[in-house]
Amino acid sequence: MKEICCPVCDSRNHRIFGVIGSNRVVTCNSCGLFYTNPLPDRQDLIANVENSAQYTKDQLSKIRFFQARASNLFDRVENIITPGRVLDVGCAIGTELVVARERGWDCTGIELSHGSVEIARSQGLRIIQAELEEARFRDNSFDMITVNHMLEHISNPGSFLHEVRRILRKGGLLFISLPNVHAWQFFVRRQDYSWTFHDDHFLHFSTKTLALLLEKYSFDILDLYTSRWRDFHDNLETHSFFFRSVNNLIEKLGLGIEIFCLAQKK
């Protein structure tokens, strides 16, 4: 394990937030990022993902939710660019890519989990089982790259985003979703807020710190907001008026549990 500087602003000025599970979480005094410091060894991180059966099971149980999320994303994206080549980094069982393929996109996925790769490939998808930097795509290979609940798991977001920029064409789109450390429940539960504080989550972003990171690597943010006041997976309209009212208020205040960000390469 090694001590690191802040992955967003490179500062070494931090304070301890708490020891949560296996991780010592600190808060950067300069930009406010929550991150694990020191980090586990890289090979340990990879092994945890490769052998995670729970990860694959979770994707299968929420497939309709992920289908709807993907449809909403491509509805938005196709108002900006026409269908082209899309890469889903951390594509899991390939749900988003199946939706994209049906809409005319040329699809490629990156995934480390053995179980998820098998399911994705069984659907006829092009899946590379390697880290992004090891895939060795050509410059300007993709019109869009999506990163769903993956950025919080990696140890070096700087090298990751540098590679994303290299393989994304000028004007191409980057979509990121991840947990919101400044969701309303965090302010109630603090260190016990398990939606973000997992043993395999090493970066804990707010809308502010995610924006700072993307701006650092020369991305223009087109859309940045939070979603859902609770981890529900059915349609919002099936819930009561009270439930929907609370959800709308939480999202309006930027306190939803999940961050969605659409950005464009300068």
VOBA-1610 file (N, C-alpha, C; in pm, whole numbers, padded with zeros to 5 digits, always signed):
BEGIN
Met+00084-00119+00000Met+00000+00000+00000Met+00088+00125+00000Lys+00040+00229-00068Lys+00123+00348-00078Lys+00039+00474-00056Glu+00101+00574+00005Glu+00037+00704+00022Glu+00032+00776-00113Ile-00077+00846-00139Ile-00092+00918-00265Ile-00132+01063-00238Cys-00111+01149-00338Cys-00164+01285-00331Cys-00306+01284-00385Cys-00375+01394-00374Cys-00515+01403-00418Cys-00524+01376-00569Pro-00606+01281-00612Pro-00618+01251-00755Pro-00680+01362-00838Val-00745+01460-00773Val-00806+01570-00847Val-00714+01690-00857Cys-00658+01734-00744Cys-00581+01860-00745Cys-00434+01842-00710Asp-00392+01718-00684Asp-00251+01684-00656Asp-00201+01735-00521Ser-00289+01786-00437Ser-00246+01834-00306Ser-00215+01717-00213Arg-00120+01737-00122Arg-00093+01638-00017Arg-00151+01683+00117Asn-00227+01790+00113Asn-00286+01846+00234Asn-00426+01786+00255His-00436+01690+00345His-00564+01625+00368His-00584+01600+00517Arg-00707+01566+00551Arg-00741+01529+00689Arg-00810+01394+00687Ile-00797+01319+00794Ile-00858+01187+00800Ile-01008+01200+00824Phe-01086+01137+00737Phe-01232+01133+00755Phe-01271+01015+00844Gly-01203+00901+00824Gly-01232+00785+00907Gly-01178+00658+00847Val-01164+00557+00929Val-01129+00423+00882Val-01260+00348+00863Ile-01291+00315+00737Ile-01420+00257+00702Ile-01394+00122+00637Gly-01431+00014+00706Gly-01399-00118+00655Gly-01249-00135+00646Ser-01201-00168+00526Ser-01057-00189+00504Ser-00985-00061+00463Asn-01058+00049+00448Asn-01000+00170+00390Asn-00986+00285+00490Arg-00877+00354+00478Arg-00856+00480+00550Arg-00895+00592+00454Val-01008+00655+00479Val-01060+00758+00389Val-01019+00895+00440Val-00967+00977+00348Val-00926+01113+00382Val-01005+01212+00297Thr-01005+01337+00340Thr-01067+01445+00265Thr-00961+01547+00227Cys-00953+01581+00099Cys-00856+01680+00053Cys-00896+01818+00106Asn-00803+01885+00172Asn-00832+02018+00226Asn-00835+02126+00118Ser-00787+02093-00001Ser-00784+02191-00109Ser-00910+02187-00196Cys-00951+02067-00239Cys-01065+02059-00331Cys-01186+01987-00272Gly-01169+01912-00162Gly-01281+01846-00097Gly-01305+01703-00138Leu-01219+01645-00224Leu-01238+01506-00264Leu-01219+01412-00146Phe-01306+01313-00135Phe-01288+01202-00041Phe-01218+01089-00116Tyr-01111+01035-00061Tyr-01043+00925-00130Tyr-00968+00836-00032Thr-00946+00711-00073Thr-00873+00615+00010Thr-00724+00644+00002Asn-00660+00654+00118Asn-00518+00685+00124Asn-00461+00622+00252Pro-00371+00523+00242Pro-00306+00475+00120Pro-00397+00381+00041Leu-00354+00353-00084Leu-00428+00265-00173Leu-00379+00121-00162Pro-00468+00024-00179Pro-00424-00115-00191Pro-00338-00133-00316Asp-00266-00242-00323Asp-00185-00271-00440Asp-00274-00291-00562Arg-00223-00250-00679Arg-00299-00256-00804Arg-00347-00397-00837Gln-00261-00496-00819Gln-00299-00632-00853Gln-00412-00684-00765Asp-00416-00638-00640Asp-00526-00676-00551Asp-00658-00618-00601Leu-00652-00493-00650Leu-00773-00429-00703Leu-00827-00506-00822Ile-00739-00544-00914Ile-00781-00615-01034Ile-00839-00751-00999Ala-00773-00823-00908Ala-00820-00956-00869Ala-00959-00952-00809Asn-00989-00848-00731Asn-01120-00836-00668Asn-01231-00824-00772Val-01203-00749-00881Val-01302-00731-00987Val-01317-00858-01069Glu-01206-00918-01107Glu-01209-01036-01193Glu-01292-01150-01133Asn-01289-01162-01001Asn-01351-01276-00936Asn-01483-01244-00866Ser-01542-01127-00898Ser-01661-01083-00827Ser-01789-01141-00890Ala-01843-01245-00828Ala-01970-01302-00873Ala-02086-01211-00835Gln-02076-01140-00723Gln-02183-01052-00677Gln-02207-00939-00776Tyr-02100-00889-00836Tyr-02109-00782-00936Tyr-02196-00826-01054Thr-02172-00945-01106Thr-02250-00998-01218Thr-02395-01022-01176Lys-02415-01078-01058Lys-02550-01105-01008Lys-02631-00976-00995Asp-02567-00870-00949Asp-02633-00741-00932Asp-02677-00685-01067Gln-02593-00699-01169Gln-02628-00651-01302Gln-02748-00726-01358Leu-02753-00855-01337Leu-02865-00936-01387Leu-02996-00900-01317Ser-02989-00870-01188Ser-03111-00841-01113Ser-03170-00703-01146Lys-03088-00615-01203Lys-03133-00478-01231Lys-03134-00447-01381Ile-03148-00549-01462Ile-03129-00531-01606Ile-03229-00431-01666Arg-03354-00432-01621Arg-03453-00338-01677Arg-03418-00193-01642Phe-03367-00173-01522Phe-03325-00040-01482Phe-03212+00010-01571Phe-03114-00075-01597Phe-03000-00035-01679Phe-03041-00017-01826Gln-03138-00094-01871Gln-03189-00074-02007Gln-03254+00064-02021Ala-03335+00099-01922Ala-03403+00230-01925Ala-03303+00344-01916Arg-03202+00329-01830Arg-03099+00432-01818Arg-03025+00450-01950Ala-02993+00340-02016Ala-02922+00348-02144Ala-03008+00415-02251Ser-03136+00381-02255Ser-03226+00442-02354Ser-03235+00593-02333Asn-03247+00635-02208Asn-03253+00778-02177Asn-03124+00848-02218Leu-03010+00782-02193Leu-02881+00841-02229Leu-02871+00861-02380Phe-02904+00759-02458Phe-02889+00770-02603Phe-02992+00863-02665Asp-03109+00876-02603Asp-03203+00980-02647Asp-03137+01117-02639Arg-03068+01142-02531Arg-03000+01271-02510Arg-02882+01287-02605Val-02801+01185-02616Val-02678+01192-02695Val-02707+01210-02843Glu-02810+01143-02892Glu-02838+01147-03036Glu-02897+01279-03081Asn-02924+01369-02988Asn-02957+01507-03023Asn-02830+01589-03047Ile-02714+01533-03011Ile-02587+01604-03024Ile-02500+01545-03135Ile-02490+01412-03139Ile-02411+01344-03242Ile-02492+01228-03299Thr-02457+01188-03421Thr-02523+01073-03482Thr-02456+00945-03433Pro-02528+00832-03434Pro-02467+00706-03389Pro-02337+00674-03462Gly-02237+00638-03385Gly-02106+00604-03438Gly-02046+00490-03358Arg-01921+00506-03318Arg-01854+00403-03240Arg-01859+00438-03091Val-01908+00345-03011Val-01919+00367-02867Val-01840+00261-02793Leu-01772+00304-02687Leu-01699+00215-02598Leu-01757+00228-02459Asp-01796+00115-02399Asp-01844+00114-02260Asp-01734+00052-02174Val-01673+00134-02088Val-01564+00087-02003Val-01624+00040-01871Gly-01606-00087-01840Gly-01675-00148-01727Gly-01815-00184-01768Cys-01827-00254-01882Cys-01959-00275-01945Cys-02041-00383-01877Ala-01984-00455-01779Ala-02056-00561-01708Ala-02111-00664-01807Ile-02241-00694-01799Ile-02299-00797-01885Ile-02341-00742-02021Gly-02313-00613-02047Gly-02335-00556-02179Gly-02472-00498-02205Thr-02548-00471-02100Thr-02686-00422-02118Thr-02690-00293-02198Glu-02605-00197-02164Glu-02604-00069-02236Glu-02565-00089-02382Leu-02471-00178-02408Leu-02425-00200-02545Leu-02533-00265-02631Val-02614-00352-02573Val-02725-00411-02648Val-02822-00303-02692Val-02854-00211-02600Val-02942-00099-02633Val-02881-00014-02743Ala-02752+00016-02731Ala-02683+00099-02831Ala-02682+00031-02968Arg-02654-00098-02969Arg-02648-00172-03096Arg-02782-00167-03169Glu-02892-00177-03094Glu-03025-00172-03155Glu-03054-00035-03216Arg-02980+00067-03172Arg-03001+00203-03222Arg-02900+00238-03332Gly-02819+00142-03372Gly-02728+00165-03484Gly-02585+00199-03449Trp-02547+00185-03321Trp-02410+00214-03280Trp-02321+00092-03302Asp-02194+00118-03333Asp-02092+00014-03341Asp-02031+00002-03201Cys-02048-00114-03137Cys-02026-00125-02992Cys-01904-00208-02955Thr-01830-00159-02855Thr-01719-00232-02795Thr-01728-00215-02644Gly-01693-00321-02570Gly-01694-00314-02424Gly-01560-00353-02365Ile-01531-00294-02249Ile-01415-00331-02167Ile-01470-00386-02036Glu-01425-00503-01994Glu-01474-00561-01870Glu-01371-00659-01815Leu-01354-00661-01682Leu-01259-00751-01617Leu-01325-00873-01553Ser-01450-00860-01510Ser-01518-00969-01441Ser-01541-01088-01534His-01487-01203-01498His-01498-01322-01583His-01644-01357-01612Gly-01727-01360-01509Gly-01866-01398-01527Gly-01941-01302-01617Ser-01918-01174-01600Ser-01986-01073-01681Ser-01941-01080-01827Val-01813-01102-01849Val-01760-01112-01986Val-01829-01227-02061Glu-01845-01339-01997Glu-01907-01454-02062Glu-02050-01422-02106Ile-02126-01355-02018Ile-02264-01321-02051Ile-02268-01219-02164Ala-02183-01118-02159Ala-02182-01015-02263Ala-02145-01075-02399Arg-02046-01160-02401Arg-02004-01221-02528Arg-02110-01315-02583Ser-02188-01377-02495Ser-02293-01468-02540Ser-02402-01394-02617Gln-02406-01261-02602Gln-02504-01178-02675Gln-02446-01123-02804Gly-02329-01174-02843Gly-02267-01132-02969Gly-02193-01000-02961Leu-02160-00956-02841Leu-02092-00828-02823Leu-01941-00844-02830Arg-01874-00740-02877Arg-01728-00735-02883Arg-01677-00686-02748Ile-01618-00776-02669Ile-01575-00744-02534Ile-01426-00773-02520Ile-01353-00678-02465Ile-01211-00694-02439Ile-01193-00707-02288Gln-01131-00817-02247Gln-01111-00842-02103Gln-00971-00794-02065Ala-00962-00665-02039Ala-00834-00602-02004Ala-00863-00464-01948Glu-00765-00403-01884Glu-00779-00264-01845Glu-00775-00176-01969Leu-00832-00057-01959Leu-00843+00031-02075Leu-00707+00057-02139Glu-00607+00088-02056Glu-00476+00123-02110Glu-00411+00005-02182Glu-00449-00116-02146Glu-00390-00235-02208Glu-00458-00272-02341Ala-00575-00214-02370Ala-00648-00248-02491Ala-00582-00191-02617Arg-00507-00083-02602Arg-00426-00024-02710Arg-00510+00013-02832Phe-00619+00086-02806Phe-00697+00139-02916Phe-00618+00249-02988Arg-00652+00271-03114Arg-00588+00379-03191Arg-00640+00515-03144Asp-00564+00618-03171Asp-00608+00755-03143Asp-00743+00781-03211Asn-00828+00857-03143Asn-00956+00903-03202Asn-01045+00788-03249Ser-01046+00679-03174Ser-01119+00559-03216Ser-01270+00567-03195Phe-01314+00649-03098Phe-01455+00642-03058Phe-01523+00778-03061Asp-01653+00774-03091Asp-01736+00894-03089Asp-01794+00919-02950Met-01802+00812-02870Met-01858+00823-02735Met-01797+00715-02647Ile-01770+00751-02522Ile-01721+00656-02423Ile-01808+00670-02299Thr-01854+00557-02246Thr-01935+00559-02125Thr-01862+00486-02012Val-01877+00540-01892Val-01808+00486-01774Val-01911+00484-01660Asn-01978+00370-01645Asn-02086+00359-01547Asn-02037+00289-01420His-02037+00362-01311His-02000+00308-01180His-01868+00229-01186Met-01770+00292-01249Met-01638+00233-01260Met-01529+00326-01209Leu-01546+00456-01227Leu-01441+00551-01193Leu-01408+00547-01044Glu-01507+00518-00960Glu-01483+00514-00816Glu-01398+00395-00774His-01380+00298-00865His-01307+00176-00833His-01158+00183-00870Ile-01117+00283-00949Ile-00981+00281-01001Ile-00888+00362-00912Ser-00758+00331-00925Ser-00659+00393-00837Ser-00598+00518-00896Asn-00601+00533-01029Asn-00536+00647-01093Asn-00627+00707-01200Pro-00720+00795-01161Pro-00813+00851-01260Pro-00743+00941-01362Gly-00625+00993-01327Gly-00552+01079-01420Gly-00508+01004-01543Ser-00442+00891-01525Ser-00396+00813-01640Ser-00515+00757-01718Phe-00622+00723-01645Phe-00743+00673-01711Phe-00803+00779-01803Leu-00821+00901-01753Leu-00881+01007-01834Leu-00789+01053-01946His-00659+01045-01924His-00565+01075-02032His-00584+00977-02148Glu-00604+00849-02115Glu-00628+00749-02219Glu-00763+00770-02285Val-00865+00805-02207Val-00997+00835-02264Val-00986+00948-02365Arg-00914+01054-02332Arg-00896+01166-02425Arg-00826+01121-02553Arg-00727+01037-02538Arg-00649+00994-02655Arg-00734+00918-02756Ile-00822+00832-02707Ile-00897+00745-02799Ile-01034+00802-02837Leu-01071+00915-02777Leu-01198+00981-02808Leu-01172+01089-02912Arg-01252+01091-03016Arg-01231+01191-03121Arg-01262+01331-03070Lys-01210+01431-03138Lys-01239+01570-03101Lys-01390+01594-03111Gly-01446+01649-03005Gly-01590+01670-03001Gly-01668+01549-02955Gly-01598+01437-02929Gly-01664+01317-02882Gly-01717+01333-02741Leu-01807+01244-02701Leu-01877+01257-02574Leu-01828+01154-02473Leu-01825+01195-02348Leu-01793+01108-02235Leu-01909+01114-02137Phe-01962+00996-02101Phe-02068+00989-02000Phe-02016+00913-01880Ile-02037+00969-01762Ile-01995+00907-01637Ile-02113+00902-01541Ser-02133+00787-01478Ser-02225+00778-01365Ser-02150+00718-01248Leu-02181+00765-01127Leu-02115+00713-01006Leu-02190+00761-00882Pro-02159+00702-00766Pro-02227+00746-00643Pro-02192+00890-00606Asn-02288+00958-00546Asn-02268+01096-00500Asn-02234+01096-00351Val-02111+01132-00317Val-02073+01132-00176Val-02150+01239-00098His-02201+01340-00166His-02278+01445-00100His-02429+01425-00119Ala-02470+01299-00129Ala-02613+01270-00126Ala-02668+01305+00013Trp-02798+01325+00020Trp-02858+01369+00147Trp-02828+01271+00261Gln-02822+01141+00230Gln-02801+01043+00335Gln-02661+01052+00397Phe-02565+01101+00319Phe-02430+01119+00373Phe-02431+01214+00492Phe-02510+01320+00484Phe-02512+01422+00590Phe-02584+01371+00715Val-02656+01260+00700Val-02722+01197+00814Val-02637+01085+00871Arg-02577+01004+00783Arg-02511+00881+00826Arg-02357+00892+00829Arg-02302+00990+00758Arg-02156+01011+00756Arg-02081+00883+00716Gln-01994+00832+00801Gln-01912+00717+00767Gln-01994+00590+00744Asp-02116+00586+00792Asp-02200+00468+00776Asp-02281+00470+00647Tyr-02256+00568+00561Tyr-02331+00577+00436Tyr-02273+00476+00337Ser-02327+00357+00335Ser-02267+00244+00263Ser-02288+00249+00112Trp-02374+00339+00061Trp-02391+00350-00084Trp-02260+00390-00152Thr-02182+00474-00085Thr-02053+00513-00145Thr-01934+00451-00073Phe-01942+00432+00058Phe-01825+00384+00131Phe-01822+00231+00134His-01766+00174+00026His-01744+00030+00014His-01594+00003+00019Asp-01558-00122+00050Asp-01416-00159+00048Asp-01355-00145-00091Asp-01437-00161-00197Asp-01383-00152-00332Asp-01413-00019-00400His-01453+00083-00323His-01465+00220-00373His-01350+00302-00314Phe-01271+00364-00401Phe-01151+00434-00355Phe-01156+00585-00380Leu-01249+00628-00465Leu-01271+00770-00490Leu-01418+00799-00465His-01445+00908-00395His-01583+00942-00357His-01610+01085-00403Phe-01679+01096-00517Phe-01697+01225-00582Phe-01827+01294-00541Ser-01821+01426-00539Ser-01939+01512-00540Ser-01948+01571-00681Thr-02054+01644-00709Thr-02063+01710-00840Thr-01947+01808-00857Lys-01907+01874-00749Lys-01798+01971-00756Lys-01665+01904-00792Thr-01630+01796-00722Thr-01499+01736-00745Thr-01494+01661-00878Leu-01605+01603-00922Leu-01606+01540-01054Leu-01588+01646-01162Ala-01653+01759-01148Ala-01637+01867-01246Ala-01492+01916-01250Leu-01429+01930-01134Leu-01290+01974-01130Leu-01198+01875-01202Leu-01223+01746-01181Leu-01141+01644-01246Leu-01156+01648-01397Leu-01277+01659-01447Leu-01299+01660-01591Leu-01244+01787-01656Glu-01258+01899-01587Glu-01202+02024-01639Glu-01050+02017-01645Lys-00989+01950-01550Lys-00843+01934-01546Lys-00793+01861-01671Tyr-00874+01769-01723Tyr-00834+01693-01841Tyr-00905+01740-01968Ser-00945+01867-01966Ser-00994+01939-02084Ser-01122+01880-02143Phe-01219+01859-02056Phe-01353+01822-02100Phe-01448+01937-02065Asp-01536+01970-02159Asp-01644+02065-02133Asp-01765+01989-02080Ile-01820+02032-01969Ile-01936+01964-01911Ile-02064+02016-01976Leu-02140+01924-02034Leu-02266+01960-02098Leu-02384+01945-02004Asp-02374+01847-01915Asp-02485+01817-01823Asp-02427+01750-01699Leu-02468+01796-01581Leu-02417+01738-01456Leu-02527+01752-01352Tyr-02578+01639-01304Tyr-02688+01642-01209Tyr-02689+01515-01127Thr-02771+01514-01021Thr-02785+01394-00938Thr-02924+01334-00957Ser-02934+01205-00929Ser-03057+01131-00954Ser-03095+01043-00836Arg-03224+01035-00808Arg-03285+00942-00713Arg-03250+00972-00567Trp-03353+00978-00485Trp-03330+01001-00342Trp-03309+00869-00269Arg-03353+00759-00330Arg-03329+00625-00276Arg-03291+00533-00391Asp-03238+00416-00358Asp-03194+00323-00461Asp-03311+00238-00511Phe-03405+00305-00580Phe-03519+00233-00637Phe-03493+00209-00786His-03551+00100-00841His-03521+00061-00977His-03643+00055-01068Asp-03761+00079-01014Asp-03879+00082-01098Asp-03905+00226-01143Asn-04006+00244-01226Asn-04037+00375-01279Asn-04087+00468-01169Leu-04038+00590-01167Leu-04077+00687-01064Leu-04228+00707-01061Glu-04292+00702-01177Glu-04436+00730-01185Glu-04520+00624-01116Thr-04461+00508-01083Thr-04537+00404-01012Thr-04546+00432-00862His-04473+00532-00814His-04470+00562-00671His-04572+00669-00636Ser-04592+00687-00507Ser-04692+00781-00456Ser-04651+00925-00487Phe-04748+01014-00473Phe-04723+01157-00494Phe-04618+01207-00396Phe-04625+01162-00271Phe-04528+01204-00170Phe-04387+01159-00209Phe-04373+01034-00249Phe-04244+00979-00290Phe-04186+01060-00406Arg-04269+01087-00505Arg-04223+01162-00623Arg-04185+01306-00587Ser-04261+01366-00495Ser-04232+01503-00453Ser-04098+01512-00382Val-04074+01416-00291Val-03945+01412-00221Val-03832+01390-00320Asn-03851+01298-00413Asn-03748+01270-00513Asn-03715+01394-00595Asn-03818+01463-00640Asn-03796+01583-00722Asn-03721+01690-00644Leu-03754+01707-00516Leu-03686+01807-00434Leu-03539+01770-00413Ile-03514+01645-00380Ile-03376+01600-00358Ile-03292+01619-00483Glu-03348+01582-00598Glu-03274+01598-00724Glu-03249+01746-00754Lys-03349+01830-00730Lys-03334+01973-00755Lys-03223+02034-00671Leu-03205+01983-00548Leu-03102+02034-00457Leu-02965+01971-00482Gly-02956+01876-00577Gly-02829+01811-00606Gly-02787+01711-00500Leu-02884+01653-00430Leu-02855+01563-00318Leu-02895+01418-00347Gly-02918+01385-00475Gly-02951+01249-00512Gly-02833+01155-00491Ile-02861+01025-00490Ile-02757+00929-00455Ile-02659+00903-00568Glu-02695+00942-00690Glu-02614+00907-00807Glu-02585+01033-00888Ile-02462+01044-00939Ile-02424+01155-01026Ile-02424+01107-01170Phe-02486+01185-01258Phe-02479+01164-01402Phe-02408+01284-01465Cys-02311+01258-01550Cys-02236+01366-01613Cys-02211+01334-01759Leu-02248+01427-01845Leu-02219+01418-01989Leu-02122+01531-02022Ala-02007+01494-02079Ala-01902+01592-02110Ala-01855+01571-02253Gln-01786+01672-02304Gln-01738+01669-02443Gln-01592+01703-02449Lys-01517+01628-02528Lys-01375+01655-02545Lys-01355+01785-02621Lys-01273+01873-02564Lys-01246+02000-02629Lys-01165+01979-02755
//
